[in-house]
Amino acid sequence: MNFKKFALLILTMVVISGFNAKPVSASANDNVPTEQTAETAGPVSEVSEEDKKDSEDVAEDGNGADSDTKPDSKATAASPSPKSAPAAQNAAKPAAKSAKKSYSKSDLRLMASIINCEAGAEGFQGKLAVGIVVMNRVASKNFPNTVKKVIYEKGQFSPVRNGMLSKKLKQYDAGRTKSSQWKSCISAAKKVLSGQRTIVYKGKTKSLKGYHFFSVVLPGARIKLGGHRFK
């Protein structure tokens, strides 16, 4: 073989080997044995599955479906917002008013009339004191338990015996209560029926709780108002 043919053969082999060569961009890991690559990939795959599971759990908590920090709907409903607080306070006002003691028209009629009989010509504190004695008797176990029964108890109030109470009741029923005396008696009756048990005595507020008697002459009296003594 001459030199030209040998050179041509070498050139042909070089060209053929160039076509069969791997691209330059191929990964360097192509030279790693197959067994080693699979062994390395195994743990990576397991970690990925765990991470995926953790991600799903976090996603559930984030949505609030199973989260422990989910607001309690009952607690939220029971805790009014600052804006609703005034409304709650306003709703409580009628309840406070309803706690005020009520009285019937017949009780007011009798109380105002007996006060007018006993202390109509006396000062307002004397009128209150007479009414308080009546109400203290209603509350006591030693006396009847209604205004009517206390006033009409036998031998207790002289206006019942002498007919004066009957006259005052007729005036009340006829609407002849426009005088200042009647207005003062009605005002005092409303106060004691609503629960007032104090008077102003010698410039100080004094409780008459426990006072069950009054008269012009009364042994052991504790205070004196107008023409009556009280104990």
C-alpha positions in Angstrom: 0.0 0.0 0.0 1.4 3.3 -1.0 1.4 6.4 1.3 -1.5 8.2 -0.4 -3.8 5.2 0.0 -2.8 4.9 3.7 -3.4 8.6 4.4 -6.8 8.4 2.7 -7.7 5.4 4.8 -6.7 7.2 8.0 -8.8 10.3 7.0 -11.8 8.2 6.2 -11.6 6.5 9.7 -11.3 9.9 11.4 -14.4 11.2 9.6 -16.4 8.1 10.5 -15.4 8.3 14.2 -16.4 11.9 14.3 -20.0 11.1 13.3 -20.3 8.5 16.1 -18.9 10.8 18.9 -21.2 12.0 21.8 -22.4 15.6 21.8 -20.4 18.0 23.8 -23.5 19.0 25.9 -23.9 15.5 27.4 -23.9 15.3 31.2 -20.8 14.3 32.9 -22.8 11.8 34.9 -23.1 9.6 31.8 -19.8 8.1 32.7 -21.1 7.0 36.2 -22.0 3.3 36.3 -25.7 2.5 36.2 -25.7 0.7 39.6 -24.3 3.8 41.4 -26.8 6.2 39.9 -29.8 4.1 41.0 -28.4 3.7 44.5 -28.1 7.5 44.9 -31.5 8.2 43.5 -33.3 5.9 45.9 -33.0 8.1 49.1 -33.7 11.2 47.2 -37.0 9.8 46.0 -38.0 8.9 49.6 -37.2 12.3 51.0 -39.3 13.9 48.3 -42.4 11.8 49.3 -42.0 12.9 52.9 -41.7 16.5 52.0 -44.7 16.1 49.8 -46.7 14.7 52.7 -45.6 17.5 55.0 -46.6 20.0 52.4 -50.0 18.5 52.2 -50.4 18.6 56.0 -49.4 22.3 56.1 -51.8 23.0 53.4 -54.7 21.5 55.4 -53.8 23.5 58.5 -53.6 26.6 56.4 -57.1 26.1 55.1 -58.3 25.8 58.7 -60.2 22.6 58.2 -58.4 20.6 60.9 -56.5 23.4 62.6 -56.5 23.6 66.4 -56.6 27.4 66.1 -59.9 27.5 64.4 -62.1 30.1 66.2 -64.9 28.8 68.4 -68.1 29.9 66.8 -69.9 29.8 70.2 -67.3 32.0 71.9 -67.4 34.4 69.0 -71.1 34.7 69.2 -71.0 35.2 73.0 -68.4 37.9 72.9 -70.0 41.1 71.5 -67.9 43.4 69.4 -67.2 47.0 70.8 -69.9 48.3 68.5 -72.5 45.9 69.9 -71.6 46.7 73.5 -73.8 49.8 73.7 -76.7 47.9 72.2 -76.2 45.2 75.0 -76.2 48.0 77.6 -79.4 49.5 76.1 -81.0 46.1 76.1 -80.3 45.8 79.8 -82.0 49.1 80.7 -85.6 47.8 80.4 -84.7 45.0 82.7 -83.4 47.5 85.3 -86.7 49.4 85.0 -88.7 46.3 85.5 -86.9 45.6 88.7 -88.6 48.7 90.2 -91.5 47.7 92.6 -94.9 48.1 91.0 -98.2 48.8 92.7 -101.8 48.7 91.8 -104.2 51.6 91.4 -106.2 50.4 94.3 -103.2 50.4 96.6 -102.3 54.0 95.5 -105.9 55.0 96.2 -105.9 53.6 99.7 -102.4 54.7 100.6 -102.9 58.3 99.4 -106.2 58.5 101.3 -104.9 57.1 104.6 -101.9 59.5 104.4 -104.3 62.4 103.8 -106.4 61.3 106.8 -103.4 60.9 109.2 -100.9 63.5 108.0 -102.7 65.7 105.4 -101.9 68.9 107.3 -98.4 67.9 108.2 -95.1 68.2 106.2 -94.0 65.9 103.4 -91.7 63.9 105.7 -94.6 63.2 108.1 -96.7 62.0 105.1 -93.8 59.7 104.1 -93.5 58.3 107.6 -97.1 57.3 107.8 -96.9 55.5 104.5 -93.7 53.8 105.5 -95.3 52.4 108.7 -98.1 50.9 106.6 -95.6 49.3 104.2 -93.5 48.0 107.1 -96.6 46.2 108.4 -97.3 44.7 105.0 -93.8 43.2 105.0 -94.0 42.0 108.7 -95.2 38.6 109.7 -97.0 40.1 112.6 -99.4 42.0 110.4 -101.6 41.3 107.3 -99.7 41.1 104.0 -101.6 43.6 101.9 -102.1 47.4 102.0 -105.9 47.0 102.2 -105.8 44.4 105.0 -103.3 46.5 107.0 -105.3 49.6 106.8 -108.6 47.9 107.6 -107.3 45.7 110.4 -109.6 46.1 113.3 -108.7 48.7 115.9 -105.6 50.0 114.1 -106.4 53.2 112.2 -108.9 55.7 113.7 -109.9 57.2 110.3 -111.4 53.8 109.4 -113.5 53.8 112.6 -114.7 57.5 112.5 -115.5 57.5 108.8 -112.9 60.0 107.7 -111.2 57.4 105.4 -114.5 56.7 103.6 -114.8 60.5 102.9 -111.3 60.8 101.5 -111.8 57.7 99.3 -115.0 59.4 97.8 -113.0 62.5 97.1 -110.3 60.5 95.4 -112.8 58.5 93.3 -114.5 61.8 92.3 -111.2 63.2 91.1 -111.2 66.0 93.7 -107.4 65.6 94.1 -106.2 68.9 92.6 -105.3 70.6 95.8 -101.7 70.9 96.9 -102.5 68.7 100.0 -103.9 65.9 97.8 -101.0 66.1 95.4 -98.5 65.9 98.2 -100.2 62.9 99.7 -100.4 61.1 96.3 -96.7 61.8 95.8 -95.8 60.4 99.2 -97.9 57.3 98.5 -96.2 56.6 95.2 -92.8 56.9 96.8 -93.5 54.5 99.7 -95.3 52.0 97.4 -92.2 52.1 95.1 -90.0 51.1 98.0 -88.8 54.2 99.8 -88.1 53.6 103.5 -86.2 56.8 104.5 -87.1 60.3 105.5 -85.1 63.5 106.2 -85.1 63.9 109.9 -83.3 66.9 111.5 -81.3 67.5 108.3 -80.2 63.9 107.9 -81.5 60.9 106.0 -83.0 58.4 108.4 -84.2 54.9 107.7 -87.6 54.0 109.2 -87.2 50.3 108.5 -88.6 48.4 111.4 -91.0 51.2 112.5 -94.5 49.7 112.9 -96.4 52.2 115.0 -97.4 55.9 115.2 -99.8 57.8 117.4 -100.3 61.2 119.1 -99.2 59.6 122.3 -96.9 56.6 122.0 -94.7 55.3 124.8 -91.2 54.5 123.8 -91.4 56.6 120.6 -88.1 57.0 118.8 -88.9 60.1 116.6 -91.6 62.8 116.5 -92.9 64.3 113.3 -95.7 66.9 113.4 -98.4 65.6 115.7 -97.3 62.0 115.7 -94.7 59.9 117.4 -93.2 56.9 115.7 -91.5 53.6 116.7 
